Amino acid sequence: MGSRWDYFDMAKDGGHISFFSPASVRRLAASCGYAVARIETARVKFHEKTGTAPWLYTAGKIVAELLNVPARIAGKGHDLLAYLRTMPR
């Protein structure tokens, strides 16, 4: 999706741009003294509503909804949620 990716817009997302993978979250957590308790992913998204033909956006949304559960199970979703815990000293 490149620059059309919904997390690529600084103004729209309050200054948050996310380019993390489960592996990069694990490395970052370890370098800051945390351990990853769990990583989950959710959602599949093919198109941004802005700049996409309505019929194409609707078709992509339907397919994405069908793929949400398999993507979550496979750990390949669009959104990443990491649960961290402090490392014992």
SEVEXKOL-664941 format. One record per atom (N, C-alpha, C): residue number from 1; residue in one letter; x, y, z; atom name. Coordinates in nm, 3 decimals, decimal comma, always signed. Example, Ala and Ser with C-alpha at 12.3 -4.5 7.8 and 13.67 -1.06 7.14 Angstrom:
BEGIN
<node pos="1" code="a" c1="+1,319" c2="-0,569" c3="+0,780" site="N"/>
<node pos="1" code="a" c1="+1,230" c2="-0,450" c3="+0,780" site="CA"/>
<node pos="1" code="a" c1="+1,320" c2="-0,330" c3="+0,780" site="C"/>
<node pos="2" code="s" c1="+1,285" c2="-0,225" c3="+0,708" site="N"/>
<node pos="2" code="s" c1="+1,367" c2="-0,106" c3="+0,714" site="CA"/>
<node pos="2" code="s" c1="+1,290" c2="+0,003" c3="+0,787" site="C"/>
//
This chain:
BEGIN
<node pos="1" code="m" c1="+0,081" c2="-0,119" c3="+0,000" site="N"/>
<node pos="1" code="m" c1="+0,000" c2="+0,000" c3="+0,000" site="CA"/>
<node pos="1" code="m" c1="+0,086" c2="+0,126" c3="+0,000" site="C"/>
<node pos="2" code="g" c1="+0,210" c2="+0,114" c3="+0,044" site="N"/>
<node pos="2" code="g" c1="+0,300" c2="+0,229" c3="+0,040" site="CA"/>
<node pos="2" code="g" c1="+0,246" c2="+0,350" c3="+0,111" site="C"/>
<node pos="3" code="s" c1="+0,251" c2="+0,464" c3="+0,045" site="N"/>
<node pos="3" code="s" c1="+0,209" c2="+0,589" c3="+0,107" site="CA"/>
<node pos="3" code="s" c1="+0,058" c2="+0,594" c3="+0,131" site="C"/>
<node pos="4" code="r" c1="-0,018" c2="+0,501" c3="+0,073" site="N"/>
<node pos="4" code="r" c1="-0,163" c2="+0,496" c3="+0,097" site="CA"/>
<node pos="4" code="r" c1="-0,197" c2="+0,419" c3="+0,224" site="C"/>
<node pos="5" code="w" c1="-0,097" c2="+0,357" c3="+0,288" site="N"/>
<node pos="5" code="w" c1="-0,118" c2="+0,279" c3="+0,410" site="CA"/>
<node pos="5" code="w" c1="-0,173" c2="+0,371" c3="+0,518" site="C"/>
<node pos="6" code="d" c1="-0,276" c2="+0,327" c3="+0,590" site="N"/>
<node pos="6" code="d" c1="-0,342" c2="+0,418" c3="+0,685" site="CA"/>
<node pos="6" code="d" c1="-0,253" c2="+0,461" c3="+0,801" site="C"/>
<node pos="7" code="y" c1="-0,147" c2="+0,390" c3="+0,831" site="N"/>
<node pos="7" code="y" c1="-0,058" c2="+0,431" c3="+0,940" site="CA"/>
<node pos="7" code="y" c1="+0,063" c2="+0,509" c3="+0,888" site="C"/>
<node pos="8" code="f" c1="+0,056" c2="+0,556" c3="+0,765" site="N"/>
<node pos="8" code="f" c1="+0,166" c2="+0,632" c3="+0,707" site="CA"/>
<node pos="8" code="f" c1="+0,142" c2="+0,782" c3="+0,717" site="C"/>
<node pos="9" code="d" c1="+0,025" c2="+0,822" c3="+0,758" site="N"/>
<node pos="9" code="d" c1="-0,014" c2="+0,963" c3="+0,762" site="CA"/>
<node pos="9" code="d" c1="+0,005" c2="+1,020" c3="+0,902" site="C"/>
<node pos="10" code="m" c1="+0,108" c2="+1,102" c3="+0,919" site="N"/>
<node pos="10" code="m" c1="+0,140" c2="+1,160" c3="+1,051" site="CA"/>
<node pos="10" code="m" c1="+0,024" c2="+1,242" c3="+1,106" site="C"/>
<node pos="11" code="a" c1="-0,037" c2="+1,325" c3="+1,024" site="N"/>
<node pos="11" code="a" c1="-0,145" c2="+1,413" c3="+1,073" site="CA"/>
<node pos="11" code="a" c1="-0,268" c2="+1,332" c3="+1,112" site="C"/>
<node pos="12" code="k" c1="-0,302" c2="+1,232" c3="+1,032" site="N"/>
<node pos="12" code="k" c1="-0,423" c2="+1,153" c3="+1,057" site="CA"/>
<node pos="12" code="k" c1="-0,411" c2="+1,067" c3="+1,181" site="C"/>
<node pos="13" code="d" c1="-0,294" c2="+1,019" c3="+1,211" site="N"/>
<node pos="13" code="d" c1="-0,276" c2="+0,924" c3="+1,322" site="CA"/>
<node pos="13" code="d" c1="-0,206" c2="+0,987" c3="+1,442" site="C"/>
<node pos="14" code="g" c1="-0,218" c2="+1,116" c3="+1,458" site="N"/>
<node pos="14" code="g" c1="-0,164" c2="+1,182" c3="+1,576" site="CA"/>
<node pos="14" code="g" c1="-0,014" c2="+1,169" c3="+1,590" site="C"/>
<node pos="15" code="g" c1="+0,058" c2="+1,160" c3="+1,479" site="N"/>
<node pos="15" code="g" c1="+0,202" c2="+1,151" c3="+1,484" site="CA"/>
<node pos="15" code="g" c1="+0,255" c2="+1,009" c3="+1,497" site="C"/>
<node pos="16" code="h" c1="+0,168" c2="+0,911" c3="+1,491" site="N"/>
<node pos="16" code="h" c1="+0,211" c2="+0,772" c3="+1,506" site="CA"/>
<node pos="16" code="h" c1="+0,231" c2="+0,709" c3="+1,369" site="C"/>
<node pos="17" code="i" c1="+0,352" c2="+0,666" c3="+1,342" site="N"/>
<node pos="17" code="i" c1="+0,379" c2="+0,585" c3="+1,224" site="CA"/>
<node pos="17" code="i" c1="+0,438" c2="+0,455" c3="+1,276" site="C"/>
<node pos="18" code="s" c1="+0,383" c2="+0,346" c3="+1,233" site="N"/>
<node pos="18" code="s" c1="+0,424" c2="+0,216" c3="+1,287" site="CA"/>
<node pos="18" code="s" c1="+0,485" c2="+0,130" c3="+1,178" site="C"/>
<node pos="19" code="f" c1="+0,608" c2="+0,091" c3="+1,197" site="N"/>
<node pos="19" code="f" c1="+0,675" c2="+0,001" c3="+1,105" site="CA"/>
<node pos="19" code="f" c1="+0,735" c2="-0,115" c3="+1,182" site="C"/>
<node pos="20" code="f" c1="+0,658" c2="-0,177" c3="+1,268" site="N"/>
<node pos="20" code="f" c1="+0,708" c2="-0,284" c3="+1,352" site="CA"/>
<node pos="20" code="f" c1="+0,660" c2="-0,420" c3="+1,304" site="C"/>
<node pos="21" code="s" c1="+0,744" c2="-0,518" c3="+1,324" site="N"/>
<node pos="21" code="s" c1="+0,709" c2="-0,658" c3="+1,301" site="CA"/>
<node pos="21" code="s" c1="+0,721" c2="-0,727" c3="+1,437" site="C"/>
<node pos="22" code="p" c1="+0,668" c2="-0,847" c3="+1,451" site="N"/>
<node pos="22" code="p" c1="+0,687" c2="-0,918" c3="+1,578" site="CA"/>
<node pos="22" code="p" c1="+0,835" c2="-0,930" c3="+1,616" site="C"/>
<node pos="23" code="a" c1="+0,921" c2="-0,955" c3="+1,518" site="N"/>
<node pos="23" code="a" c1="+1,065" c2="-0,968" c3="+1,547" site="CA"/>
<node pos="23" code="a" c1="+1,125" c2="-0,836" c3="+1,595" site="C"/>
<node pos="24" code="s" c1="+1,086" c2="-0,724" c3="+1,532" site="N"/>
<node pos="24" code="s" c1="+1,143" c2="-0,596" c3="+1,574" site="CA"/>
<node pos="24" code="s" c1="+1,090" c2="-0,554" c3="+1,711" site="C"/>
<node pos="25" code="v" c1="+0,966" c2="-0,590" c3="+1,743" site="N"/>
<node pos="25" code="v" c1="+0,913" c2="-0,561" c3="+1,877" site="CA"/>
<node pos="25" code="v" c1="+0,990" c2="-0,641" c3="+1,981" site="C"/>
<node pos="26" code="r" c1="+1,020" c2="-0,767" c3="+1,952" site="N"/>
<node pos="26" code="r" c1="+1,098" c2="-0,848" c3="+2,047" site="CA"/>
<node pos="26" code="r" c1="+1,237" c2="-0,788" c3="+2,071" site="C"/>
<node pos="27" code="r" c1="+1,303" c2="-0,746" c3="+1,963" site="N"/>
<node pos="27" code="r" c1="+1,437" c2="-0,685" c3="+1,977" site="CA"/>
<node pos="27" code="r" c1="+1,430" c2="-0,555" c3="+2,056" site="C"/>
<node pos="28" code="l" c1="+1,334" c2="-0,471" c3="+2,025" site="N"/>
<node pos="28" code="l" c1="+1,318" c2="-0,344" c3="+2,095" site="CA"/>
<node pos="28" code="l" c1="+1,288" c2="-0,368" c3="+2,242" site="C"/>
<node pos="29" code="a" c1="+1,197" c2="-0,459" c3="+2,271" site="N"/>
<node pos="29" code="a" c1="+1,162" c2="-0,489" c3="+2,410" site="CA"/>
<node pos="29" code="a" c1="+1,285" c2="-0,536" c3="+2,487" site="C"/>
<node pos="30" code="a" c1="+1,361" c2="-0,629" c3="+2,429" site="N"/>
<node pos="30" code="a" c1="+1,480" c2="-0,682" c3="+2,497" site="CA"/>
<node pos="30" code="a" c1="+1,583" c2="-0,573" c3="+2,521" site="C"/>
<node pos="31" code="s" c1="+1,600" c2="-0,483" c3="+2,425" site="N"/>
<node pos="31" code="s" c1="+1,699" c2="-0,377" c3="+2,442" site="CA"/>
<node pos="31" code="s" c1="+1,658" c2="-0,275" c3="+2,548" site="C"/>
<node pos="32" code="c" c1="+1,530" c2="-0,274" c3="+2,585" site="N"/>
<node pos="32" code="c" c1="+1,479" c2="-0,180" c3="+2,687" site="CA"/>
<node pos="32" code="c" c1="+1,451" c2="-0,250" c3="+2,820" site="C"/>
<node pos="33" code="g" c1="+1,490" c2="-0,377" c3="+2,832" site="N"/>
<node pos="33" code="g" c1="+1,471" c2="-0,448" c3="+2,957" site="CA"/>
<node pos="33" code="g" c1="+1,335" c2="-0,512" c3="+2,976" site="C"/>
<node pos="34" code="y" c1="+1,264" c2="-0,535" c3="+2,868" site="N"/>
<node pos="34" code="y" c1="+1,133" c2="-0,600" c3="+2,874" site="CA"/>
<node pos="34" code="y" c1="+1,137" c2="-0,733" c3="+2,801" site="C"/>
<node pos="35" code="a" c1="+1,041" c2="-0,818" c3="+2,833" site="N"/>
<node pos="35" code="a" c1="+1,022" c2="-0,943" c3="+2,762" site="CA"/>
<node pos="35" code="a" c1="+0,883" c2="-0,940" c3="+2,700" site="C"/>
<node pos="36" code="v" c1="+0,868" c2="-1,002" c3="+2,586" site="N"/>
<node pos="36" code="v" c1="+0,738" c2="-1,008" c3="+2,521" site="CA"/>
<node pos="36" code="v" c1="+0,657" c2="-1,120" c3="+2,585" site="C"/>
<node pos="37" code="a" c1="+0,545" c2="-1,085" c3="+2,643" site="N"/>
<node pos="37" code="a" c1="+0,454" c2="-1,185" c3="+2,700" site="CA"/>
<node pos="37" code="a" c1="+0,367" c2="-1,244" c3="+2,590" site="C"/>
<node pos="38" code="r" c1="+0,322" c2="-1,159" c3="+2,498" site="N"/>
<node pos="38" code="r" c1="+0,236" c2="-1,207" c3="+2,390" site="CA"/>
<node pos="38" code="r" c1="+0,231" c2="-1,100" c3="+2,280" site="C"/>
<node pos="39" code="i" c1="+0,222" c2="-1,146" c3="+2,157" site="N"/>
<node pos="39" code="i" c1="+0,202" c2="-1,056" c3="+2,043" site="CA"/>
<node pos="39" code="i" c1="+0,081" c2="-1,108" c3="+1,966" site="C"/>
<node pos="40" code="e" c1="-0,010" c2="-1,017" c3="+1,936" site="N"/>
<node pos="40" code="e" c1="-0,128" c2="-1,051" c3="+1,857" site="CA"/>
<node pos="40" code="e" c1="-0,135" c2="-0,957" c3="+1,737" site="C"/>
<node pos="41" code="t" c1="-0,195" c2="-1,006" c3="+1,631" site="N"/>
<node pos="41" code="t" c1="-0,224" c2="-0,918" c3="+1,517" site="CA"/>
<node pos="41" code="t" c1="-0,372" c2="-0,928" c3="+1,487" site="C"/>
<node pos="42" code="a" c1="-0,423" c2="-0,827" c3="+1,422" site="N"/>
<node pos="42" code="a" c1="-0,565" c2="-0,824" c3="+1,386" site="CA"/>
<node pos="42" code="a" c1="-0,583" c2="-0,746" c3="+1,257" site="C"/>
<node pos="43" code="r" c1="-0,693" c2="-0,764" c3="+1,195" site="N"/>
<node pos="43" code="r" c1="-0,738" c2="-0,692" c3="+1,076" site="CA"/>
<node pos="43" code="r" c1="-0,656" c2="-0,719" c3="+0,951" site="C"/>
<node pos="44" code="v" c1="-0,726" c2="-0,723" c3="+0,843" site="N"/>
<node pos="44" code="v" c1="-0,667" c2="-0,727" c3="+0,710" site="CA"/>
<node pos="44" code="v" c1="-0,728" c2="-0,610" c3="+0,635" site="C"/>
<node pos="45" code="k" c1="-0,646" c2="-0,541" c3="+0,560" site="N"/>
<node pos="45" code="k" c1="-0,696" c2="-0,426" c3="+0,485" site="CA"/>
<node pos="45" code="k" c1="-0,623" c2="-0,419" c3="+0,352" site="C"/>
<node pos="46" code="f" c1="-0,700" c2="-0,404" c3="+0,245" site="N"/>
<node pos="46" code="f" c1="-0,642" c2="-0,399" c3="+0,111" site="CA"/>
<node pos="46" code="f" c1="-0,637" c2="-0,259" c3="+0,052" site="C"/>
<node pos="47" code="h" c1="-0,737" c2="-0,177" c3="+0,085" site="N"/>
<node pos="47" code="h" c1="-0,748" c2="-0,044" c3="+0,023" site="CA"/>
<node pos="47" code="h" c1="-0,783" c2="+0,060" c3="+0,128" site="C"/>
<node pos="48" code="e" c1="-0,739" c2="+0,180" c3="+0,105" site="N"/>
<node pos="48" code="e" c1="-0,787" c2="+0,295" c3="+0,181" site="CA"/>
<node pos="48" code="e" c1="-0,914" c2="+0,344" c3="+0,113" site="C"/>
<node pos="49" code="k" c1="-1,008" c2="+0,392" c3="+0,191" site="N"/>
<node pos="49" code="k" c1="-1,133" c2="+0,441" c3="+0,133" site="CA"/>
<node pos="49" code="k" c1="-1,109" c2="+0,562" c3="+0,043" site="C"/>
<node pos="50" code="t" c1="-1,019" c2="+0,649" c3="+0,087" site="N"/>
<node pos="50" code="t" c1="-0,987" c2="+0,768" c3="+0,008" site="CA"/>
<node pos="50" code="t" c1="-0,910" c2="+0,726" c3="-0,117" site="C"/>
<node pos="51" code="g" c1="-0,955" c2="+0,771" c3="-0,231" site="N"/>
<node pos="51" code="g" c1="-0,883" c2="+0,745" c3="-0,355" site="CA"/>
<node pos="51" code="g" c1="-0,909" c2="+0,609" c3="-0,416" site="C"/>
<node pos="52" code="t" c1="-1,005" c2="+0,534" c3="-0,363" site="N"/>
<node pos="52" code="t" c1="-1,038" c2="+0,403" c3="-0,418" site="CA"/>
<node pos="52" code="t" c1="-1,182" c2="+0,406" c3="-0,469" site="C"/>
<node pos="53" code="a" c1="-1,205" c2="+0,348" c3="-0,584" site="N"/>
<node pos="53" code="a" c1="-1,341" c2="+0,341" c3="-0,638" site="CA"/>
<node pos="53" code="a" c1="-1,432" c2="+0,272" c3="-0,537" site="C"/>
<node pos="54" code="p" c1="-1,553" c2="+0,322" c3="-0,516" site="N"/>
<node pos="54" code="p" c1="-1,642" c2="+0,264" c3="-0,416" site="CA"/>
<node pos="54" code="p" c1="-1,663" c2="+0,113" c3="-0,432" site="C"/>
<node pos="55" code="w" c1="-1,682" c2="+0,066" c3="-0,554" site="N"/>
<node pos="55" code="w" c1="-1,704" c2="-0,078" c3="-0,574" site="CA"/>
<node pos="55" code="w" c1="-1,581" c2="-0,159" c3="-0,536" site="C"/>
<node pos="56" code="l" c1="-1,462" c2="-0,106" c3="-0,566" site="N"/>
<node pos="56" code="l" c1="-1,338" c2="-0,176" c3="-0,533" site="CA"/>
<node pos="56" code="l" c1="-1,314" c2="-0,177" c3="-0,382" site="C"/>
<node pos="57" code="y" c1="-1,340" c2="-0,064" c3="-0,317" site="N"/>
<node pos="57" code="y" c1="-1,326" c2="-0,058" c3="-0,172" site="CA"/>
<node pos="57" code="y" c1="-1,421" c2="-0,157" c3="-0,105" site="C"/>
<node pos="58" code="t" c1="-1,546" c2="-0,162" c3="-0,150" site="N"/>
<node pos="58" code="t" c1="-1,645" c2="-0,253" c3="-0,092" site="CA"/>
<node pos="58" code="t" c1="-1,604" c2="-0,399" c3="-0,112" site="C"/>
<node pos="59" code="a" c1="-1,559" c2="-0,433" c3="-0,232" site="N"/>
<node pos="59" code="a" c1="-1,515" c2="-0,571" c3="-0,258" site="CA"/>
<node pos="59" code="a" c1="-1,395" c2="-0,607" c3="-0,170" site="C"/>
<node pos="60" code="g" c1="-1,299" c2="-0,516" c3="-0,159" site="N"/>
<node pos="60" code="g" c1="-1,183" c2="-0,541" c3="-0,074" site="CA"/>
<node pos="60" code="g" c1="-1,220" c2="-0,553" c3="+0,072" site="C"/>
<node pos="61" code="k" c1="-1,316" c2="-0,474" c3="+0,116" site="N"/>
<node pos="61" code="k" c1="-1,362" c2="-0,479" c3="+0,256" site="CA"/>
<node pos="61" code="k" c1="-1,427" c2="-0,614" c3="+0,286" site="C"/>
<node pos="62" code="i" c1="-1,507" c2="-0,666" c3="+0,194" site="N"/>
<node pos="62" code="i" c1="-1,572" c2="-0,796" c3="+0,214" site="CA"/>
<node pos="62" code="i" c1="-1,467" c2="-0,906" c3="+0,223" site="C"/>
<node pos="63" code="v" c1="-1,372" c2="-0,906" c3="+0,131" site="N"/>
<node pos="63" code="v" c1="-1,266" c2="-1,008" c3="+0,133" site="CA"/>
<node pos="63" code="v" c1="-1,183" c2="-0,995" c3="+0,260" site="C"/>
<node pos="64" code="a" c1="-1,152" c2="-0,873" c3="+0,300" site="N"/>
<node pos="64" code="a" c1="-1,073" c2="-0,850" c3="+0,421" site="CA"/>
<node pos="64" code="a" c1="-1,146" c2="-0,903" c3="+0,544" site="C"/>
<node pos="65" code="e" c1="-1,277" c2="-0,880" c3="+0,553" site="N"/>
<node pos="65" code="e" c1="-1,354" c2="-0,931" c3="+0,667" site="CA"/>
<node pos="65" code="e" c1="-1,347" c2="-1,083" c3="+0,673" site="C"/>
<node pos="66" code="l" c1="-1,352" c2="-1,149" c3="+0,558" site="N"/>
<node pos="66" code="l" c1="-1,344" c2="-1,295" c3="+0,554" site="CA"/>
<node pos="66" code="l" c1="-1,206" c2="-1,345" c3="+0,597" site="C"/>
<node pos="67" code="l" c1="-1,103" c2="-1,265" c3="+0,576" site="N"/>
<node pos="67" code="l" c1="-0,967" c2="-1,305" c3="+0,609" site="CA"/>
<node pos="67" code="l" c1="-0,921" c2="-1,263" c3="+0,748" site="C"/>
<node pos="68" code="n" c1="-1,001" c2="-1,185" c3="+0,820" site="N"/>
<node pos="68" code="n" c1="-0,960" c2="-1,136" c3="+0,952" site="CA"/>
<node pos="68" code="n" c1="-0,927" c2="-1,247" c3="+1,050" site="C"/>
<node pos="69" code="v" c1="-1,013" c2="-1,347" c3="+1,063" site="N"/>
<node pos="69" code="v" c1="-0,988" c2="-1,455" c3="+1,159" site="CA"/>
<node pos="69" code="v" c1="-0,867" c2="-1,537" c3="+1,119" site="C"/>
<node pos="70" code="p" c1="-0,856" c2="-1,584" c3="+0,993" site="N"/>
<node pos="70" code="p" c1="-0,734" c2="-1,657" c3="+0,956" site="CA"/>
<node pos="70" code="p" c1="-0,606" c2="-1,574" c3="+0,976" site="C"/>
<node pos="71" code="a" c1="-0,612" c2="-1,445" c3="+0,948" site="N"/>
<node pos="71" code="a" c1="-0,494" c2="-1,360" c3="+0,967" site="CA"/>
<node pos="71" code="a" c1="-0,456" c2="-1,351" c3="+1,114" site="C"/>
<node pos="72" code="r" c1="-0,556" c2="-1,340" c3="+1,201" site="N"/>
<node pos="72" code="r" c1="-0,528" c2="-1,335" c3="+1,345" site="CA"/>
<node pos="72" code="r" c1="-0,465" c2="-1,466" c3="+1,391" site="C"/>
<node pos="73" code="i" c1="-0,519" c2="-1,577" c3="+1,347" site="N"/>
<node pos="73" code="i" c1="-0,466" c2="-1,708" c3="+1,387" site="CA"/>
<node pos="73" code="i" c1="-0,322" c2="-1,725" c3="+1,337" site="C"/>
<node pos="74" code="a" c1="-0,296" c2="-1,681" c3="+1,215" site="N"/>
<node pos="74" code="a" c1="-0,163" c2="-1,695" c3="+1,155" site="CA"/>
<node pos="74" code="a" c1="-0,065" c2="-1,588" c3="+1,203" site="C"/>
<node pos="75" code="g" c1="-0,114" c2="-1,489" c3="+1,277" site="N"/>
<node pos="75" code="g" c1="-0,027" c2="-1,381" c3="+1,322" site="CA"/>
<node pos="75" code="g" c1="+0,017" c2="-1,289" c3="+1,210" site="C"/>
<node pos="76" code="k" c1="-0,067" c2="-1,271" c3="+1,110" site="N"/>
<node pos="76" code="k" c1="-0,031" c2="-1,190" c3="+0,993" site="CA"/>
<node pos="76" code="k" c1="-0,125" c2="-1,072" c3="+0,971" site="C"/>
<node pos="77" code="g" c1="-0,189" c2="-1,024" c3="+1,076" site="N"/>
<node pos="77" code="g" c1="-0,282" c2="-0,913" c3="+1,061" site="CA"/>
<node pos="77" code="g" c1="-0,213" c2="-0,779" c3="+1,040" site="C"/>
<node pos="78" code="h" c1="-0,291" c2="-0,680" c3="+1,004" site="N"/>
<node pos="78" code="h" c1="-0,245" c2="-0,545" c3="+0,972" site="CA"/>
<node pos="78" code="h" c1="-0,204" c2="-0,468" c3="+1,099" site="C"/>
<node pos="79" code="d" c1="-0,276" c2="-0,488" c3="+1,207" site="N"/>
<node pos="79" code="d" c1="-0,246" c2="-0,421" c3="+1,334" site="CA"/>
<node pos="79" code="d" c1="-0,171" c2="-0,515" c3="+1,426" site="C"/>
<node pos="80" code="l" c1="-0,078" c2="-0,462" c3="+1,503" site="N"/>
<node pos="80" code="l" c1="+0,002" c2="-0,543" c3="+1,595" site="CA"/>
<node pos="80" code="l" c1="-0,018" c2="-0,491" c3="+1,737" site="C"/>
<node pos="81" code="l" c1="-0,045" c2="-0,583" c3="+1,829" site="N"/>
<node pos="81" code="l" c1="-0,062" c2="-0,549" c3="+1,970" site="CA"/>
<node pos="81" code="l" c1="+0,038" c2="-0,633" c3="+2,049" site="C"/>
<node pos="82" code="a" c1="+0,126" c2="-0,566" c3="+2,122" site="N"/>
<node pos="82" code="a" c1="+0,229" c2="-0,637" c3="+2,199" site="CA"/>
<node pos="82" code="a" c1="+0,206" c2="-0,618" c3="+2,348" site="C"/>
<node pos="83" code="y" c1="+0,213" c2="-0,727" c3="+2,422" site="N"/>
<node pos="83" code="y" c1="+0,204" c2="-0,725" c3="+2,568" site="CA"/>
<node pos="83" code="y" c1="+0,343" c2="-0,753" c3="+2,622" site="C"/>
<node pos="84" code="l" c1="+0,398" c2="-0,659" c3="+2,698" site="N"/>
<node pos="84" code="l" c1="+0,534" c2="-0,672" c3="+2,750" site="CA"/>
<node pos="84" code="l" c1="+0,532" c2="-0,684" c3="+2,901" site="C"/>
<node pos="85" code="r" c1="+0,637" c2="-0,744" c3="+2,954" site="N"/>
<node pos="85" code="r" c1="+0,654" c2="-0,751" c3="+3,100" site="CA"/>
<node pos="85" code="r" c1="+0,799" c2="-0,716" c3="+3,131" site="C"/>
<node pos="86" code="t" c1="+0,820" c2="-0,667" c3="+3,251" site="N"/>
<node pos="86" code="t" c1="+0,957" c2="-0,632" c3="+3,290" site="CA"/>
<node pos="86" code="t" c1="+1,036" c2="-0,760" c3="+3,313" site="C"/>
<node pos="87" code="m" c1="+1,163" c2="-0,752" c3="+3,283" site="N"/>
<node pos="87" code="m" c1="+1,252" c2="-0,867" c3="+3,303" site="CA"/>
<node pos="87" code="m" c1="+1,295" c2="-0,868" c3="+3,449" site="C"/>
<node pos="88" code="p" c1="+1,302" c2="-0,986" c3="+3,511" site="N"/>
<node pos="88" code="p" c1="+1,352" c2="-0,991" c3="+3,649" site="CA"/>
<node pos="88" code="p" c1="+1,498" c2="-0,947" c3="+3,654" site="C"/>
<node pos="89" code="r" c1="+1,534" c2="-0,880" c3="+3,761" site="N"/>
<node pos="89" code="r" c1="+1,672" c2="-0,830" c3="+3,774" site="CA"/>
<node pos="89" code="r" c1="+1,759" c2="-0,928" c3="+3,845" site="C"/>
//
